[in-house]
Amino acid sequence: MSGLEVSRATQREWSLVREWAAAEGWNPGLRDGPCFFAQDPDGFFLGRLADEREPVSAISVVNYGDTYAFLGFYLVRPDRRGLGHGLATWNAALAHAGDRTVGLDGVPAQQDNYRRSGFVLAHRSARYAGPVAGGAPGMGPGVVPAAEVGFAALAAYDGACCPAERPRFLERWLGAPGHRALARVVDGRVTGYGVIRPAEAEARVGPLFADTPDDAEVLLDALVAASGADRIAVDVPESNAAAVRLALARGLVPTFATARMYTGPVRPFAQERVFGITTLELG
């Protein structure tokens, strides 16, 4: 660990970390960076050795308000693993969260390490991916472009499905180039919304929030139709059995598992509405 210095990353520097994530098979979105940095531009960190120009480690600890933060992008360059650089980067960056509860979506193999850092398992998730099968194409009844609903209504719905409000991130996420955002409106009320975006491999669906399995099914089919994607990936909380059934019904298969963990309590939110996690990097 001698000579490792951890400092905040710029958005331009973070493009290297996106390449690392792609190499790990995480299938990052093509335009995630500006959306992520919009929420907390001070929450992205790189570790460098004094004798190397290129970073050797990375992590993000993004703050949402005064009570919640989310940890992601915990990576060490393959040729520098096993030397303690990851833990040093973790410790330096985690201070950014202060006394906030911190969440993460990590691989199960690291659960013991996360537990030693105070994280407790909340639920398991899995990425379901593959060519889309079944379902009627088209927008479906009640589905409209998210912009027609209005940002305030969508932000309120989003906030009810998350441990924290995130308007800065959400505004960028809904309107980023290549992102398609749709909502379902029934009797004048929003009953769900979702976003699909281009990524390194399969198009990524996230979030997929909905009042009912029917709302989620209609939205998922509409997102696929609107994007023209023939392969998709969605991160499904396995605690939501209806979400798992929908992914399987659309011909998707689990490709890898993750574990949602928290260091403390989070505010109540409508977990039963979460059919697809927004991102594994920002929650």
C-alpha positions in Angstrom: 0.0 0.0 0.0 3.0 2.2 0.1 2.5 5.4 -1.8 -1.2 4.9 -2.5 -3.1 8.2 -2.7 -6.9 8.3 -2.9 -8.4 11.4 -4.4 -11.7 12.5 -6.0 -12.1 11.7 -9.6 -13.4 14.0 -12.4 -16.0 12.9 -14.8 -13.4 12.6 -17.5 -11.2 10.5 -15.4 -14.1 8.2 -14.6 -14.3 7.0 -18.2 -11.4 4.7 -17.4 -13.4 3.1 -14.6 -16.3 2.5 -17.0 -13.8 0.5 -19.1 -12.8 -1.5 -16.1 -16.4 -2.3 -15.3 -17.0 -3.4 -18.9 -14.0 -5.7 -18.7 -15.5 -7.2 -15.6 -18.7 -8.0 -17.5 -20.8 -5.5 -15.6 -22.3 -4.1 -18.9 -22.3 -0.4 -17.9 -24.6 2.0 -19.7 -23.0 4.0 -22.5 -23.9 7.4 -20.9 -24.1 6.6 -17.2 -21.3 9.0 -16.2 -23.1 12.4 -16.4 -26.2 11.0 -14.7 -24.1 9.5 -11.8 -22.0 12.7 -11.3 -25.2 14.9 -11.3 -26.2 13.4 -8.0 -23.0 13.9 -6.1 -19.9 15.0 -8.1 -17.7 14.6 -5.0 -18.6 11.0 -4.5 -16.1 9.3 -7.0 -12.6 8.3 -6.0 -9.5 6.9 -7.5 -6.4 5.4 -5.9 -3.0 6.0 -7.5 0.5 4.9 -6.7 3.2 7.5 -6.6 5.2 5.7 -9.3 2.3 5.1 -11.7 0.3 7.6 -13.8 -2.7 5.4 -14.2 -5.1 4.7 -11.3 -5.0 1.3 -9.7 -8.3 1.4 -7.8 -11.7 3.0 -7.8 -14.9 3.4 -5.7 -18.0 5.6 -5.6 -19.8 6.7 -2.4 -22.7 8.8 -3.6 -24.6 10.8 -1.0 -28.4 11.2 -1.1 -29.5 13.8 1.3 -28.5 13.7 4.9 -29.3 10.1 5.8 -28.4 7.8 3.0 -25.5 7.0 0.6 -24.7 4.3 -1.9 -21.4 2.5 -2.5 -20.5 1.2 -6.0 -17.7 0.7 -8.5 -15.5 -1.0 -6.0 -12.7 -2.1 -8.3 -9.0 -2.7 -8.3 -7.0 -3.1 -11.5 -6.3 -6.9 -12.0 -2.5 -6.5 -12.0 -2.6 -4.7 -8.6 -5.1 -7.0 -6.7 -4.2 -8.7 -3.4 -1.9 -5.8 -2.2 -4.3 -4.0 0.0 -5.1 -1.2 -2.4 -8.8 -2.0 -2.4 -9.2 -1.8 1.3 -7.2 1.5 1.5 -9.4 3.0 -1.2 -12.6 1.7 0.6 -11.6 3.3 3.9 -10.6 6.6 2.4 -13.8 7.0 0.4 -16.3 5.7 2.9 -15.6 8.7 5.1 -17.4 10.8 2.5 -20.7 9.2 3.7 -20.2 10.6 7.2 -22.8 9.1 9.5 -25.3 8.2 6.7 -26.6 4.7 6.3 -24.7 3.2 3.3 -26.1 0.7 0.8 -24.4 -1.5 -1.8 -25.2 -4.2 -4.3 -22.3 -6.6 -4.1 -21.4 -10.1 -5.2 -22.2 -12.8 -2.7 -18.5 -13.9 -2.5 -17.7 -10.6 -0.8 -20.5 -10.7 1.7 -18.3 -11.7 4.6 -15.9 -8.8 3.9 -18.8 -6.4 3.7 -20.3 -7.8 6.9 -17.0 -7.1 8.7 -17.4 -3.5 7.6 -20.8 -3.3 9.2 -23.1 -4.2 6.3 -26.1 -6.4 6.8 -27.9 -8.4 4.1 -31.3 -7.0 3.1 -32.1 -9.2 0.1 -30.5 -11.0 -2.8 -30.9 -10.0 -6.4 -29.9 -11.4 -9.8 -29.3 -10.0 -13.2 -31.7 -11.6 -15.7 -30.6 -11.2 -19.3 -31.1 -12.6 -22.8 -33.2 -12.3 -25.9 -36.7 -11.1 -25.2 -39.5 -13.7 -25.8 -43.2 -13.5 -25.4 -45.4 -10.5 -24.8 -47.2 -8.3 -27.2 -45.1 -5.6 -28.9 -46.2 -2.0 -28.7 -46.8 0.7 -26.1 -49.6 -1.0 -24.4 -52.7 0.6 -22.6 -51.9 3.6 -20.6 -48.3 3.8 -21.5 -47.0 7.3 -22.3 -43.6 9.0 -22.6 -42.4 10.0 -19.2 -42.1 13.6 -20.3 -45.9 13.7 -20.7 -46.4 12.9 -17.0 -44.2 15.7 -15.7 -41.1 15.5 -13.6 -42.7 16.2 -10.3 -45.1 13.3 -10.6 -42.3 10.9 -11.6 -40.0 12.1 -8.9 -42.7 11.5 -6.3 -43.3 8.0 -7.6 -39.5 7.3 -7.7 -39.1 8.6 -4.2 -41.7 6.2 -2.9 -39.7 3.3 -4.3 -36.3 4.2 -3.0 -34.5 4.7 0.3 -33.9 8.4 -0.6 -35.0 11.2 -2.9 -32.8 11.6 -5.9 -34.1 14.4 -8.1 -30.7 15.5 -9.6 -29.9 12.0 -10.7 -33.4 11.3 -11.9 -33.6 14.4 -14.1 -30.5 13.4 -16.0 -31.5 9.7 -16.1 -34.8 10.4 -17.7 -33.4 12.6 -20.4 -30.0 11.2 -21.2 -29.2 10.5 -24.9 -30.4 7.1 -25.9 -32.5 6.6 -22.7 -36.1 5.8 -23.2 -38.4 6.6 -20.3 -42.0 5.5 -20.1 -44.8 5.7 -17.6 -48.1 4.0 -17.2 -51.1 6.2 -16.2 -54.4 4.6 -15.1 -57.4 6.8 -14.3 -55.1 9.8 -14.2 -52.7 8.3 -11.7 -49.1 7.1 -12.3 -49.0 3.3 -11.7 -45.4 2.8 -12.7 -42.5 3.9 -14.8 -39.3 2.5 -16.3 -36.2 3.4 -18.3 -34.2 1.4 -20.8 -30.8 2.5 -22.0 -28.0 1.3 -24.3 -25.1 -0.5 -22.8 -22.0 -2.4 -23.8 -24.0 -5.6 -24.5 -27.7 -6.0 -23.7 -29.8 -2.9 -23.3 -30.3 -2.3 -19.6 -33.7 -1.9 -18.0 -33.7 0.1 -14.8 -35.6 1.2 -12.9 -38.7 -0.8 -13.5 -41.1 0.4 -10.7 -44.8 -0.6 -10.8 -47.8 -0.9 -8.6 -48.8 -4.3 -9.9 -47.3 -7.2 -11.9 -49.6 -6.2 -14.8 -48.3 -2.6 -14.7 -44.7 -4.0 -14.7 -45.4 -6.4 -17.6 -47.0 -3.7 -19.8 -44.1 -1.3 -19.1 -41.4 -3.9 -19.8 -42.9 -4.8 -23.1 -43.3 -1.1 -24.0 -39.7 -0.3 -23.1 -38.4 -3.2 -25.3 -40.7 -2.1 -28.2 -39.7 1.6 -27.8 -36.0 0.8 -27.8 -35.9 -1.8 -30.5 -33.7 -3.9 -28.3 -33.5 -7.6 -29.0 -31.6 -8.4 -25.9 -32.1 -6.9 -22.5 -30.8 -7.2 -18.9 -32.6 -6.3 -15.7 -31.4 -6.5 -12.1 -34.3 -8.2 -10.2 -34.7 -8.3 -6.4 -35.4 -12.0 -5.7 -37.5 -10.9 -2.7 -40.1 -9.8 -5.3 -41.4 -13.1 -6.6 -43.6 -11.4 -9.2 -40.6 -9.7 -10.6 -38.8 -13.0 -10.9 -41.8 -14.5 -12.7 -42.0 -11.7 -15.1 -38.3 -12.0 -16.1 -38.6 -15.7 -16.6 -41.8 -15.2 -18.6 -39.9 -12.9 -21.0 -37.3 -15.6 -21.6 -34.6 -14.0 -19.4 -32.2 -16.2 -17.4 -30.2 -15.3 -14.2 -26.6 -14.6 -15.2 -25.0 -13.5 -11.9 -26.2 -12.8 -8.3 -25.8 -9.7 -6.1 -26.6 -8.9 -2.5 -28.3 -5.7 -1.3 -26.7 -4.7 2.1 -27.0 -1.7 4.4 -24.9 -0.5 7.3 -28.1 0.7 9.2 -31.8 1.4 8.9 -33.3 3.0 5.8 -36.6 4.7 5.5 -39.6 2.6 4.6 -40.2 2.4 0.8 -42.4 0.3 -1.5 -40.1 -2.6 -2.1 -43.0 -4.6 -3.6 -43.0 -2.0 -6.5 -39.4 -2.7 -7.4 -39.4 -5.0 -10.4 -36.0 -3.8 -11.6 -33.3 -2.1 -9.7 -32.1 1.2 -11.3 -28.4 0.4 -11.3 -26.1 -1.7 -9.2 -23.7 1.3 -9.0 -26.1 3.9 -7.5 -28.9 1.7 -6.2 
